[in-house]
Amino acid sequence: MRLLLILVLLQLPISSYAVESTGEVNPERATASEMLRLPELCQIRFEYGPRGKEFSKWKKILGPEYIHIHHYCKGLVQLMRLNKQKRHWKGDLNSAKKNFNYVISRVQNPKFVLLPDLYYRMAIIATEENNSPEAASFANKSIQAKKNYLNPYLLLADTYLKLGNREQAKQILLQAQKYHPNSKRLSSKLKQL
């Protein structure tokens, strides 16, 4: 009987991670529009799984940590949903945090290509939680992991402004300008100061 059940289950089609939106967002699936906003590696990972030949190039790029990448992708989906359904805000935020922490805690390679972005996403979550010291800490970790990643500089400057430290915000933006001299976002922020 057990063998028959296994054989039946193996014959069922493997469903994609994406589903059409029917109003209420299923926390276990990404909507079609969310899938389009995800990075290519997440789209491929959700569509074909970690053993799909389409995912093989990402296995090489990510190294052994590729096995945990679905947690990173799920965290991105949960961050996308923060403003969609207010009643699920705290749950989505906590789920995103758990998924990103899951990957961070399993990273063996200190040069893991997604580590700067993982720290940046944790800084976003800390900002959403109104935890400025933690947001600054994660933004700094992101900057240390990749000096030319603009987003954590901008978030860190906003964090310093929120704390009333205008001069420190300006210094961090000037530091970012070394790597991004033509950034319009950066120029706009500096003009505001």
Buried (B, 14 or more C-beta within 10 A) or exposed (E): EEEEEEEEEEEEEEEBBBBEBEEEBEBEBBBEEBBEEBBEBBBBBBBBBBEBEEBEEBBEEBBEBBEBBBBBBBBBBBBBBBEEEEEBBEEBBEBBBEBBBBBBEEBEEEEBBBBBBBBBBBBBBBBBBEBBEBBBBBBBBBBEBBEEBBBBBBBBBBBBBBBEBEEBBBEBBBBBBEBBEEBEEBBEBBEEE
